[in-house]
Amino acid sequence: MKIGFIGTGNMAQAIIGGLLSHDILSASAIYGSDHSEFCLKEVSNRYHIQTTSSNADVVRSCDVVFLSVKPQYYEAVIHEVRDEITAKHILISIAPGKTLLWLGEQVGKPSKIVRTMPNTPALVGEGMTGVCMNSLVSEEDIKVIMSILTSFGRAEIVPEALMDAVVAVSGSSPAYIFLLIEAMADAAVAEGMSRVQAYEFAAQAVYGSAKMVLDTNKHPGELKDMVCSPGGTTIEGVQALEETGFRSSVMQAMRVVAEKSRQM
């Protein structure tokens, strides 16, 4: 198997790093194309993969092809390479808003198409990816796809109707968490803590809390109650968050993200 990437930006590099670190493929079996000579040189020096300035060369050389360019370039890129796409290829999208139907229409012939929504924690091997695929993708293909996607974190197959929700709950949500960490650190600095230490405390608290949700399978509300002693400090903070609309702000942010994804 050979895997190619049209576009070699951060997400492509996260996936490449996962493939190599889990020994799923050797560097010689991974191809990348990019319009930027700087990006090609960077990815070649870092991962020692095969690089080219030709998107068509990547498709011709590979069995699985990631479309790892920005959504606004999808149509042009697919039209550029669609004559090279054959029945053996698995085409994987990582863009929000581009449906399986739309992708299939751009290719213009029966093709194996997979729609995914990874997120930036993939860069540190802790990504979360939603996956759906069209009817031409076989069970054997799915095993291959999931082995690729789980090389840089977790992956779950979901109905395509939920992909906009995936964009909101995991694709875009790292930005919300970074805002939370920054706000927590700012408050700690105001209390006299150094900024470096404040970021470490805040980030580790978020990381550990997330791990508790995943490892214990307890409801987040139950875990929250475990921290909130009667008449204690934490319940005071929770009350302040409720008074300032913390939950509704998060839910509203996710709603507008999902709506934006539907419109793309």
Secondary structure as GFF3:
##gff-version 3
##sequence-region A 1 264
A	DSSP	beta_strand	3	6	.	.	.	ID=ss1
A	DSSP	alpha_helix	10	21	.	.	.	ID=ss2
A	DSSP	three_ten_helix	27	29	.	.	.	ID=ss3
A	DSSP	beta_strand	30	33	.	.	.	ID=ss4
A	DSSP	alpha_helix	37	47	.	.	.	ID=ss5
A	DSSP	beta_strand	50	52	.	.	.	ID=ss6
A	DSSP	alpha_helix	55	61	.	.	.	ID=ss7
A	DSSP	beta_strand	64	67	.	.	.	ID=ss8
A	DSSP	three_ten_helix	71	73	.	.	.	ID=ss9
A	DSSP	alpha_helix	74	81	.	.	.	ID=ss10
A	DSSP	three_ten_helix	82	84	.	.	.	ID=ss11
A	DSSP	beta_strand	90	93	.	.	.	ID=ss12
A	DSSP	alpha_helix	100	107	.	.	.	ID=ss13
A	DSSP	beta_strand	112	117	.	.	.	ID=ss14
A	DSSP	three_ten_helix	120	124	.	.	.	ID=ss15
A	DSSP	beta_strand	127	133	.	.	.	ID=ss16
A	DSSP	alpha_helix	139	149	.	.	.	ID=ss17
A	DSSP	three_ten_helix	150	152	.	.	.	ID=ss18
A	DSSP	beta_strand	153	157	.	.	.	ID=ss19
A	DSSP	three_ten_helix	160	162	.	.	.	ID=ss20
A	DSSP	alpha_helix	163	166	.	.	.	ID=ss21
A	DSSP	pi_helix	167	171	.	.	.	ID=ss22
A	DSSP	alpha_helix	173	190	.	.	.	ID=ss23
A	DSSP	alpha_helix	195	216	.	.	.	ID=ss24
A	DSSP	alpha_helix	220	227	.	.	.	ID=ss25
A	DSSP	alpha_helix	233	243	.	.	.	ID=ss26
A	DSSP	alpha_helix	246	263	.	.	.	ID=ss27
###
